[in-house]
Amino acid sequence: MVKIGNIELPDFPLLLAPMEDVSDPPFRRLCKMHGADLMYSEFISSEGLIRDAIKSRKKLDIFDYERPVGIQIFGGDEEAMAMSARIVETVEPDLVDINFGCPVKKVVCKGAGAGVLKDIDLMVRLTKAVVNSTHLPVTVKTRLGWDTESINIDEVAERLQETGIKALTIHARTRAQMYKGEADWNHISRIKNNPNIEIPIFGNGDIDSPEKALEYKQKYDCDGIMIGRGAIGYPWIFNEIKHFFQTGENLPKPTVKDRLLAVQQHAEWSVEWKGERPGLVEMRQHYNNYFKGIPHFKELKSRFLQALTLTELNELINEAKNQFENVEI
């Protein structure tokens, strides 16, 4: 069993990464259904929360069926981070996570996300401000450092543990790498084997198959794995990994029918959460991923993109089920 404060997770838990415009409640619900052990909201701006920005507030929506679930915040100001943690506490998530890893320019330029990697003292102050302002367990997600010349994850791990965080997730790339190149998990292994580190250490980066998950579990000795891009359009990855761990065998791949059912569920929950038109517009970014590898799907996909009512979408899904009934992918 892995513990994050008072949260009990199974041995070697699989976490769904917080991803902007992806890990909203409908997508989290699908991932939970397919085996995710712990999930996080999209990252939320501390300043946005304090300003009462509608988009930021909407991201605070969590539901009992997805527990345990954490809400992730980011920012570069201690007071704003402390205040936003108190706001987060009011919706009663299971934990608060701090984003010190987002490499996107608009976040970094505000001295937040991966921008804080250049200033460990600030990172410590921001973390302390959050830890001291909430009774919830606080966790952190970060990267190895700003670039290969300034990898500082060893110092970061020890100093953040001292602030009272209950777990650390390390994306095994630098900010300079963005999402390119190979993630170097050797750093994660080194942190995990540091005798001073007592909190759970989760690894993140490049996990896209059960085989790789098992290889990294055995090779790098972390306490669990966080999966991001590998789950987009493919929520089945969590149960596939668990099955492979237990049996050494692969589950059958999802059929076209399985994929269409996932789209249907995702769309229905998206509409339920956001309203019909915005919910279906939001779905458009997911179709490519769900339909990846299905031959001759291009024409039907363009019709999916134009669907603006659930009735239209469900008719298309039924048509696709008939058209691709015997197609293997």
C-alpha positions as a Python dict, from the first residue, in 0.01 Angstrom:
ca = {
    (1, 'M'): (0, 0, 0),
    (2, 'V'): (116, 356, -80),
    (3, 'K'): (5, 638, 150),
    (4, 'I'): (-21, 1009, 71),
    (5, 'G'): (-103, 1158, 407),
    (6, 'N'): (-424, 977, 505),
    (7, 'I'): (-499, 862, 149),
    (8, 'E'): (-445, 491, 96),
    (9, 'L'): (-358, 377, -256),
    (10, 'P'): (-287, 26, -383),
    (11, 'D'): (69, -98, -423),
    (12, 'F'): (227, 77, -720),
    (13, 'P'): (-69, 304, -806),
    (14, 'L'): (-133, 440, -1154),
    (15, 'L'): (-205, 813, -1159),
    (16, 'L'): (-372, 1020, -1430),
    (17, 'A'): (-167, 1333, -1494),
    (18, 'P'): (-324, 1677, -1473),
    (19, 'M'): (-348, 1800, -1834),
    (20, 'E'): (-486, 2134, -1945),
    (21, 'D'): (-799, 2100, -2160),
    (22, 'V'): (-788, 1720, -2119),
    (23, 'S'): (-826, 1598, -1761),
    (24, 'D'): (-1168, 1747, -1694),
    (25, 'P'): (-1441, 1554, -1504),
    (26, 'P'): (-1577, 1364, -1809),
    (27, 'F'): (-1232, 1238, -1909),
    (28, 'R'): (-1138, 1161, -1548),
    (29, 'R'): (-1458, 958, -1514),
    (30, 'L'): (-1358, 740, -1810),
    (31, 'C'): (-1006, 691, -1675),
    (32, 'K'): (-1142, 599, -1331),
    (33, 'M'): (-1374, 347, -1493),
    (34, 'H'): (-1074, 193, -1671),
    (35, 'G'): (-846, 164, -1368),
    (36, 'A'): (-684, 496, -1272),
    (37, 'D'): (-608, 498, -897),
    (38, 'L'): (-559, 872, -840),
    (39, 'M'): (-644, 1166, -1062),
    (40, 'Y'): (-593, 1540, -1070),
    (41, 'S'): (-784, 1835, -1208),
    (42, 'E'): (-651, 2047, -1489),
    (43, 'F'): (-410, 2300, -1342),
    (44, 'I'): (-576, 2609, -1199),
    (45, 'S'): (-425, 2956, -1179),
    (46, 'S'): (-407, 3080, -820),
    (47, 'E'): (-465, 3437, -944),
    (48, 'G'): (-763, 3321, -1151),
    (49, 'L'): (-921, 3156, -849),
    (50, 'I'): (-877, 3467, -637),
    (51, 'R'): (-1025, 3687, -912),
    (52, 'D'): (-1318, 3446, -922),
    (53, 'A'): (-1254, 3374, -1289),
    (54, 'I'): (-1535, 3151, -1417),
    (55, 'K'): (-1302, 2913, -1604),
    (56, 'S'): (-1085, 2864, -1297),
    (57, 'R'): (-1385, 2805, -1070),
    (58, 'K'): (-1534, 2552, -1313),
    (59, 'K'): (-1214, 2347, -1284),
    (60, 'L'): (-1285, 2299, -913),
    (61, 'D'): (-1574, 2064, -999),
    (62, 'I'): (-1506, 1720, -852),
    (63, 'F'): (-1739, 1426, -793),
    (64, 'D'): (-1746, 1149, -534),
    (65, 'Y'): (-1717, 870, -793),
    (66, 'E'): (-1369, 988, -894),
    (67, 'R'): (-1213, 987, -547),
    (68, 'P'): (-939, 1001, -451),
    (69, 'V'): (-889, 1316, -657),
    (70, 'G'): (-653, 1611, -622),
    (71, 'I'): (-683, 1969, -739),
    (72, 'Q'): (-371, 2120, -891),
    (73, 'I'): (-282, 2487, -858),
    (74, 'F'): (-1, 2701, -998),
    (75, 'G'): (132, 3050, -940),
    (76, 'G'): (437, 3251, -842),
    (77, 'D'): (308, 3453, -546),
    (78, 'E'): (308, 3310, -193),
    (79, 'E'): (0, 3495, -72),
    (80, 'A'): (-202, 3405, -383),
    (81, 'M'): (-100, 3039, -356),
    (82, 'A'): (-197, 3026, 12),
    (83, 'M'): (-531, 3193, -54),
    (84, 'S'): (-609, 2968, -352),
    (85, 'A'): (-528, 2659, -143),
    (86, 'R'): (-789, 2775, 109),
    (87, 'I'): (-1043, 2822, -172),
    (88, 'V'): (-960, 2473, -305),
    (89, 'E'): (-1016, 2330, 42),
    (90, 'T'): (-1380, 2442, 36),
    (91, 'V'): (-1471, 2188, -236),
    (92, 'E'): (-1314, 1909, -28),
    (93, 'P'): (-1074, 1734, -266),
    (94, 'D'): (-854, 1460, -122),
    (95, 'L'): (-534, 1658, -177),
    (96, 'V'): (-384, 1975, -320),
    (97, 'D'): (-110, 1947, -582),
    (98, 'I'): (131, 2222, -685),
    (99, 'N'): (245, 2251, -1045),
    (100, 'F'): (615, 2331, -1074),
    (101, 'G'): (649, 2154, -1407),
    (102, 'C'): (434, 2315, -1678),
    (103, 'P'): (679, 2425, -1951),
    (104, 'V'): (436, 2643, -2148),
    (105, 'K'): (571, 2992, -2215),
    (106, 'K'): (268, 3188, -2090),
    (107, 'V'): (292, 3010, -1752),
    (108, 'V'): (672, 3023, -1725),
    (109, 'C'): (677, 3394, -1811),
    (110, 'K'): (465, 3462, -1501),
    (111, 'G'): (728, 3293, -1285),
    (112, 'A'): (503, 2991, -1233),
    (113, 'G'): (505, 2624, -1338),
    (114, 'A'): (850, 2523, -1459),
    (115, 'G'): (956, 2888, -1433),
    (116, 'V'): (1008, 2829, -1061),
    (117, 'L'): (1277, 2568, -1136),
    (118, 'K'): (1526, 2854, -1166),
    (119, 'D'): (1467, 2958, -803),
    (120, 'I'): (1455, 2676, -549),
    (121, 'D'): (1419, 2917, -257),
    (122, 'L'): (1102, 3057, -416),
    (123, 'M'): (977, 2705, -483),
    (124, 'V'): (1024, 2624, -114),
    (125, 'R'): (848, 2942, -2),
    (126, 'L'): (552, 2881, -234),
    (127, 'T'): (522, 2521, -114),
    (128, 'K'): (540, 2622, 252),
    (129, 'A'): (269, 2882, 193),
    (130, 'V'): (36, 2612, 59),
    (131, 'V'): (125, 2349, 321),
    (132, 'N'): (67, 2600, 602),
    (133, 'S'): (-270, 2715, 468),
    (134, 'T'): (-450, 2380, 436),
    (135, 'H'): (-517, 2068, 639),
    (136, 'L'): (-520, 1861, 318),
    (137, 'P'): (-216, 1659, 207),
    (138, 'V'): (-5, 1866, -34),
    (139, 'T'): (187, 1706, -322),
    (140, 'V'): (409, 1852, -594),
    (141, 'K'): (467, 1776, -961),
    (142, 'T'): (788, 1906, -1112),
    (143, 'R'): (1065, 1842, -1365),
    (144, 'L'): (1436, 1758, -1342),
    (145, 'G'): (1543, 2120, -1375),
    (146, 'W'): (1544, 2407, -1622),
    (147, 'D'): (1788, 2245, -1866),
    (148, 'T'): (2055, 1975, -1870),
    (149, 'E'): (2309, 2220, -1725),
    (150, 'S'): (2091, 2295, -1423),
    (151, 'I'): (1933, 1967, -1311),
    (152, 'N'): (1851, 2032, -946),
    (153, 'I'): (1592, 1765, -866),
    (154, 'D'): (1801, 1614, -584),
    (155, 'E'): (1802, 1937, -384),
    (156, 'V'): (1439, 2009, -478),
    (157, 'A'): (1320, 1669, -351),
    (158, 'E'): (1491, 1702, -14),
    (159, 'R'): (1392, 2061, 46),
    (160, 'L'): (1030, 2012, -58),
    (161, 'Q'): (1002, 1708, 167),
    (162, 'E'): (1118, 1931, 454),
    (163, 'T'): (827, 2170, 387),
    (164, 'G'): (583, 1889, 463),
    (165, 'I'): (467, 1768, 121),
    (166, 'K'): (334, 1411, 120),
    (167, 'A'): (443, 1294, -227),
    (168, 'L'): (645, 1411, -526),
    (169, 'T'): (585, 1337, -894),
    (170, 'I'): (883, 1387, -1123),
    (171, 'H'): (842, 1433, -1497),
    (172, 'A'): (1180, 1304, -1610),
    (173, 'R'): (1251, 1586, -1855),
    (174, 'T'): (1387, 1938, -1818),
    (175, 'R'): (1185, 2244, -1904),
    (176, 'A'): (1407, 2300, -2210),
    (177, 'Q'): (1304, 1958, -2343),
    (178, 'M'): (933, 2047, -2324),
    (179, 'Y'): (780, 1711, -2431),
    (180, 'K'): (1053, 1615, -2676),
    (181, 'G'): (1338, 1368, -2654),
    (182, 'E'): (1344, 1078, -2414),
    (183, 'A'): (1256, 1110, -2046),
    (184, 'D'): (1555, 1015, -1827),
    (185, 'W'): (1421, 809, -1537),
    (186, 'N'): (1768, 747, -1393),
    (187, 'H'): (1720, 1069, -1196),
    (188, 'I'): (1395, 933, -1050),
    (189, 'S'): (1571, 615, -942),
    (190, 'R'): (1844, 818, -772),
    (191, 'I'): (1589, 1026, -579),
    (192, 'K'): (1395, 717, -475),
    (193, 'N'): (1713, 554, -343),
    (194, 'N'): (1823, 862, -150),
    (195, 'P'): (1808, 746, 217),
    (196, 'N'): (1683, 1093, 320),
    (197, 'I'): (1370, 1064, 104),
    (198, 'E'): (1074, 911, 286),
    (199, 'I'): (775, 1037, 82),
    (200, 'P'): (637, 844, -218),
    (201, 'I'): (808, 927, -548),
    (202, 'F'): (604, 887, -865),
    (203, 'G'): (757, 877, -1213),
    (204, 'N'): (614, 1046, -1520),
    (205, 'G'): (716, 1057, -1885),
    (206, 'D'): (693, 827, -2190),
    (207, 'I'): (475, 550, -2041),
    (208, 'D'): (259, 437, -2332),
    (209, 'S'): (235, 58, -2297),
    (210, 'P'): (206, -216, -2034),
    (211, 'E'): (549, -348, -2132),
    (212, 'K'): (718, -14, -2076),
    (213, 'A'): (531, 37, -1747),
    (214, 'L'): (659, -297, -1614),
    (215, 'E'): (1013, -230, -1739),
    (216, 'Y'): (1023, 110, -1568),
    (217, 'K'): (865, -27, -1249),
    (218, 'Q'): (1136, -290, -1220),
    (219, 'K'): (1425, -73, -1337),
    (220, 'Y'): (1367, 257, -1158),
    (221, 'D'): (1214, 154, -826),
    (222, 'C'): (958, 438, -798),
    (223, 'D'): (638, 406, -592),
    (224, 'G'): (398, 444, -884),
    (225, 'I'): (357, 584, -1233),
    (226, 'M'): (173, 891, -1358),
    (227, 'I'): (38, 866, -1713),
    (228, 'G'): (-44, 1169, -1924),
    (229, 'R'): (-38, 1162, -2303),
    (230, 'G'): (-57, 780, -2308),
    (231, 'A'): (-414, 802, -2172),
    (232, 'I'): (-545, 1065, -2417),
    (233, 'G'): (-800, 887, -2633),
    (234, 'Y'): (-691, 563, -2465),
    (235, 'P'): (-828, 536, -2108),
    (236, 'W'): (-789, 157, -2129),
    (237, 'I'): (-416, 190, -2061),
    (238, 'F'): (-461, 175, -1682),
    (239, 'N'): (-636, -164, -1672),
    (240, 'E'): (-408, -294, -1947),
    (241, 'I'): (-104, -215, -1732),
    (242, 'K'): (-258, -369, -1418),
    (243, 'H'): (-351, -686, -1606),
    (244, 'F'): (0, -713, -1752),
    (245, 'F'): (156, -668, -1406),
    (246, 'Q'): (-58, -950, -1267),
    (247, 'T'): (-46, -1200, -1553),
    (248, 'G'): (235, -1105, -1791),
    (249, 'E'): (-25, -1110, -2067),
    (250, 'N'): (-189, -835, -2268),
    (251, 'L'): (-561, -769, -2253),
    (252, 'P'): (-729, -769, -2594),
    (253, 'K'): (-708, -425, -2751),
    (254, 'P'): (-1029, -218, -2750),
    (255, 'T'): (-1240, -286, -3058),
    (256, 'V'): (-1392, -16, -3277),
    (257, 'K'): (-1714, -75, -3083),
    (258, 'D'): (-1528, -17, -2752),
    (259, 'R'): (-1383, 306, -2888),
    (260, 'L'): (-1720, 429, -3006),
    (261, 'L'): (-1874, 348, -2669),
    (262, 'A'): (-1598, 549, -2497),
    (263, 'V'): (-1669, 844, -2729),
    (264, 'Q'): (-2040, 815, -2653),
    (265, 'Q'): (-1983, 809, -2276),
    (266, 'H'): (-1728, 1089, -2290),
    (267, 'A'): (-1961, 1306, -2499),
    (268, 'E'): (-2266, 1242, -2279),
    (269, 'W'): (-2073, 1330, -1963),
    (270, 'S'): (-1922, 1635, -2133),
    (271, 'V'): (-2269, 1759, -2231),
    (272, 'E'): (-2400, 1685, -1881),
    (273, 'W'): (-2114, 1890, -1731),
    (274, 'K'): (-2088, 2181, -1977),
    (275, 'G'): (-2409, 2193, -2176),
    (276, 'E'): (-2481, 2048, -2521),
    (277, 'R'): (-2307, 2280, -2762),
    (278, 'P'): (-1994, 2362, -2554),
    (279, 'G'): (-1970, 1999, -2444),
    (280, 'L'): (-1966, 1871, -2803),
    (281, 'V'): (-1733, 2144, -2926),
    (282, 'E'): (-1496, 2041, -2645),
    (283, 'M'): (-1514, 1681, -2767),
    (284, 'R'): (-1374, 1767, -3109),
    (285, 'Q'): (-1014, 1761, -2987),
    (286, 'H'): (-1056, 1398, -2873),
    (287, 'Y'): (-1186, 1230, -3190),
    (288, 'N'): (-847, 1192, -3359),
    (289, 'N'): (-712, 1008, -3057),
    (290, 'Y'): (-1010, 777, -3010),
    (291, 'F'): (-1022, 690, -3380),
    (292, 'K'): (-648, 651, -3431),
    (293, 'G'): (-570, 346, -3640),
    (294, 'I'): (-925, 287, -3766),
    (295, 'P'): (-898, 260, -4147),
    (296, 'H'): (-1115, 479, -4373),
    (297, 'F'): (-1254, 680, -4082),
    (298, 'K'): (-1175, 1019, -4230),
    (299, 'E'): (-1511, 1094, -4390),
    (300, 'L'): (-1712, 986, -4086),
    (301, 'K'): (-1479, 1179, -3856),
    (302, 'S'): (-1550, 1504, -4039),
    (303, 'R'): (-1920, 1446, -3971),
    (304, 'F'): (-1844, 1382, -3604),
    (305, 'L'): (-1673, 1721, -3594),
    (306, 'Q'): (-1986, 1889, -3727),
    (307, 'A'): (-2228, 1726, -3482),
    (308, 'L'): (-2374, 1985, -3246),
    (309, 'T'): (-2643, 1779, -3073),
    (310, 'L'): (-2619, 1451, -2882),
    (311, 'T'): (-2889, 1306, -3106),
    (312, 'E'): (-2675, 1372, -3415),
    (313, 'L'): (-2369, 1227, -3247),
    (314, 'N'): (-2549, 913, -3131),
    (315, 'E'): (-2685, 856, -3483),
    (316, 'L'): (-2329, 881, -3619),
    (317, 'I'): (-2202, 641, -3353),
    (318, 'N'): (-2468, 384, -3444),
    (319, 'E'): (-2384, 426, -3813),
    (320, 'A'): (-2015, 378, -3737),
    (321, 'K'): (-2085, 66, -3529),
    (322, 'N'): (-2254, -92, -3831),
    (323, 'Q'): (-1993, 29, -4078),
    (324, 'F'): (-1692, -90, -3878),
    (325, 'E'): (-1842, -392, -3703),
    (326, 'N'): (-1592, -641, -3847),
    (327, 'V'): (-1294, -408, -3877),
    (328, 'E'): (-987, -498, -3672),
    (329, 'I'): (-734, -236, -3560),
}
